[in-house]
Amino acid sequence: MAYSRDSQSGGGYQNNKRKSNIKRPPKRDPIYIEGRAPRPMYVDYKDLDLLSKLTNRHGRIVSRRKTGCHAASQHAVAQAIKRARFMALMPYVGD
């Protein structure tokens, strides 16, 4: 029996992309205060609660896509984490 392209039986290539109708609210920037960006954009390197939320359990800085940070606030977060590591307030590597 030969393969038929117009067969609806499911043989061959199928589009496996899921179409989601669920509307997700946009991620909010964790650095913003009451919906507004702080000026100047500065993240305190001594604020370990905030910085620990923005690192994973291995001690790596979490990406913008996952945290919802804007580019300027992600840059400020990275600088603050690097300062905290240098001052021995945060570990370079996790558990």
N, C-alpha and C positions, 0 to 999 in steps of 0.2 A: 504494500500500500504506500503510495507516494504522499509526501508532505504537501498539504494544501495551505496556501497563505491566507485565504479568506475563511479559514475555519475559525469558528468561535469557541472551539473546545479548550482554549487556553494554551495550546502548544505554541512555542516560539516566544518571541520577545513580548514582555508585558511592561507597561509603564508602572513602576513600583512607587512612584512619588505619591505621597499622601496629601490630600487637600484638606487642610484644617480650616474649619469655619469658626474656630474659637478665636475671639479677639482678646489678645493679651494686652494688659496695660503696659505702656512703655516703662522701662526701668528708669528709676530716678537716680540722679547723681547723689551719692552718699555724702559728698563734700558740701553740697549746697545747703544753705541755711534758710529755711522757710521759702524754698523755691527760688532763691536768688543766689547768684555766685558771690562769694566773698571777694572783696577788692582790698588789697592785692590778693591774688590766689596764693594762699599759704596754708600748708598742713603742718600742724605742730608735731615734731618728731617724738615728743614726750607723751602724745595721746596714743597709748598702746592699745586701748580698746578698739579704736577706729582702725589702726594699722593692722591689728591681728585679724580683723574682718576682711581686709583686703589682701591677705596672704593665705596660701593654702597650708595644709598640714605638713608639707615638705619644706615650707619656708619660702616658697617662690611667690613672686608678685602675680596676682590674678589679673587676667587680661581685661581690657576695657569692655569687650563684648559681654563678659560675664558679670562685671560689677556695675555696668551702666554709667561709668564715669565719662565725662567729656574729655577731650584731648588735653586741655590745660590742667584740669584737675588730676588726670592720670599722671601727668608729668610731675605735678606737685607731690602726689602720693609716692611716686617712685623715689623722688629726692628725699622725702621724709623717711621712708623705709631704709634707704641707704645710710642716712645720717644716724638713725636709731641702731642699725647694725654696727656702724663704726663706733658708736658710743657704748656698745655692748648692752643695749636695752632690748634688742631682739636678736634671735639666733640667725646665723647665715644659712644653716641647714636645719630641717625639722627633726622629727623623731626617727 
